[in-house]
């Protein structure tokens, strides 16, 4: 039996996938079909860049639909344990770089909904890997991409 990848995510992330899928199916897919139809009307398809671009876009949209459907099928919703003393998936952790850094906060989510610009980091990232399982007020060593380490103190877990 083949093992399928599971996609851990928050309920909000799961709900957003459904919204994104609906948008792709009801808005983007028909737009691309229309672009292909218009491009076909230009005649010779062998030298029709509009047709090629529309077909490429169609491929991208269909690939996204397939990817999101797969993620929804194998989603594992992160349950809130109610424990705000331990860093775990779905929690927002606030930490301060030692000795004198500013406070930073990130929500640790599954890779499917990670968005660093929104303060959501993947549970597979080195930062999250270092923080997961740590307790409130723990000092944790975090490996940086350049090979060095930084030390942080966990000041809040929500």
Helices and strands as residue ranges (DSSP letters): E 7-9, H 11-23, I 24-28, H 29-40, G 45-47, H 49-73, E 75-77, E 92-97, E 103-109, G 111-113, G 116-118, E 120-122, H 126-131, E 139-143, E 149-157
